[in-house]
Amino acid sequence: MVKNYPHIFFLVLLALPTTSFTQEIRIFTVSDFDLKDSVKTCLVSTKYGKEEYDFNQRGLLTKSVTRYNESDYDVVYYKYQDSLLVEKRSETYRDNKFDPGTSIAHFFKLDTIGQTKITENIISYDKEFLDQYIYTYDDKGDLTKIVRTNDEGTDETQVEYKKYKGEYTITYLLNDVPLKSIRTSFQTKNGEKQKIVLTKEFLKGEATKAYEEVFGPNGKLLAQQEFEYDLETKKFVPTVRTTFEYDTNGMLVQEIKRGETILDKKEYIYQYDREGEGNWVKQIVTPENTYTTRKITYYE
């Protein structure tokens, strides 16, 4: 019997789940894993399992391993040509045996003749064609269209961009039906410029939920407000608000979730590999007193 495990922590996927939203190509670097400087490898350990990350000297992620126990693990390999992702392989191992039935490969090809396009072909290790995605970009490098083809047919996602009174909105439409909209605006508070990002999600064209994020001038997330859509009033109703505080190193030290009352409060304590500088090697979360450790190696 094949055992299936979710990605239980830290591991970041290349694409958004296609069951809820169309995917986009994304390349991950050391900064996406809360790392800096010339990191070569990072081994993350918690009570849930282990994650391993390898990076090249440009800081690009080349390999990730999710270990659930000694015999069950998933491995993802990333291959680049210069800084362009050309191949991604996701391999599954259960009872220390490679499982070709649940392992897949992604191949990317760039075409710059006319409109810039990237074609992604997804194939199983059993040589079965699964999906093809064609990503089309405009002269500014913005994604404008995604065409997905498989044995069930073809779907087209249009990406529209609008600017109005200082607000910038990106809307994703699957076969002309709204999937998601992302509106970005700015405000000045206490003399600092903040970015506000409002994301709305739709199901079969009907609004379902939303969340608003506020970012500080250094790009750190300061607050997130969640909304649920009320079908009777046809309005978004605020539910949970989460605020974040950081120390002078830009590290998250406090996270508070509030509804009608305080729902949850967490504080984070760090130990670093260079006496208060560099990368953290131990993170303690209170009041649960859970902790995460990291073993980091660097390029010389």
Disulfide bonds with the S-S distance in Angstrom:
none
